[in-house]
């Protein structure tokens, strides 16, 4: 199976020496309550939506420098960069700030 995956040509993901999992919890900055339904996007193609407890997980994230964006209705968008290492889970815990009305 590994040979098959290595032979696949997918332009949506960059080549990487390994993969990891990015997971975490998204909360409201003011109340510290979980934000359900927030969308976490890594490198524009990998996404996950937070559950009722604000938790999410994205598997098979290529190692190296990744860009991520977190969006949720009623909150300011968060965009940043992280460096993830192969086979070392990355914990992304964020507090979202309410958007101005």
Phi, psi and omega in degrees: 000323180297322179294323178295315180296321180294332181276348180288141176252104177241116182281351183281338180239137178287157176296143181217154180279350179183177182231162176214179176247134174252123180217165179171195182227136178250126181232163175285130183297324184279316187260345183065016177275149181298145176255107178276144176085006175288141180255122178256123180240129178245127179051038176061353183238340182256122182227157173211153178245135181291148179272190183299336179263011177079007184267151178211164174208137175235118180265166176061040175276124180299138181291158180118204179278126178236146174260140177223154179225139176236124179234143176206141181301128178090002182234156175290145179287137176250127176230132180202186181229147177219158174250121180248143183253148181301137176060015177241102183307139180253126181263121181241095179253123184230151172249125180265141179261134180299140178285153177292140182295000000 
